[in-house]
Amino acid sequence: MPMNRAHRRLCSSEKWARGVREKLLPWALEDVELGEDVLELGPGYGANLRVLVEQVPHLTAVEIDEDTTRLLQESWGERARVIHGDASELPLPERSFSSVVCFTMLHHVPEAARQDAIFREAFRVLRPGGVFAGSDSQPGFRFRLLHIGDTMNTLPPATLPGRLEAAGFTDVAVDRHPESGGIRFRGRRPE
């Protein structure tokens, strides 16, 4: 997992899970209709997954770290399908999901080209009319400190809409959180 020890401790904490439940997900998914079959990319320690599993009928999660995948399967395997895999090469069929989501994980993808591959894969596995939505952090002093020794490749908000459109998405929107400065994004696979 591309995170240092302090970062892993934070992301696996109850404090982080509470912030995700009370602030991050409500903002990131505001006015987003997830539908019945949701795919989460890069669930990490499961803070988002534990909220999503209560909100949607069918949840699948793809996690790149094998040990973390096992932990998620042990904790959530009866309520969500958790798969070990790479979001840039999803081991899933085309047009399988009503929505694809990812939260605060894209900045851990080392290259922009691989982030773009994730966008293309999200598009590929979405059903027509489905939405791709999520959020990510933006650099700041505390963010940089937390990421010492981590993979950190943030998404420039000015270029993200064009990158999502290049993957095939329409109705693309990217905006910043008024307090944290983080971004949320969404795009739709055309009908």
Secondary structure as GFF3:
##gff-version 3
##sequence-region A 1 191
A	DSSP	alpha_helix	5	11	.	.	.	ID=ss1
A	DSSP	alpha_helix	14	19	.	.	.	ID=ss2
A	DSSP	pi_helix	20	24	.	.	.	ID=ss3
A	DSSP	alpha_helix	25	28	.	.	.	ID=ss4
A	DSSP	beta_strand	37	41	.	.	.	ID=ss5
A	DSSP	alpha_helix	47	55	.	.	.	ID=ss6
A	DSSP	beta_strand	58	63	.	.	.	ID=ss7
A	DSSP	alpha_helix	66	76	.	.	.	ID=ss8
A	DSSP	beta_strand	81	84	.	.	.	ID=ss9
A	DSSP	beta_strand	97	103	.	.	.	ID=ss10
A	DSSP	three_ten_helix	106	108	.	.	.	ID=ss11
A	DSSP	alpha_helix	112	125	.	.	.	ID=ss12
A	DSSP	beta_strand	126	136	.	.	.	ID=ss13
A	DSSP	alpha_helix	141	146	.	.	.	ID=ss14
A	DSSP	alpha_helix	160	166	.	.	.	ID=ss15
A	DSSP	beta_strand	170	176	.	.	.	ID=ss16
A	DSSP	beta_strand	183	188	.	.	.	ID=ss17
###
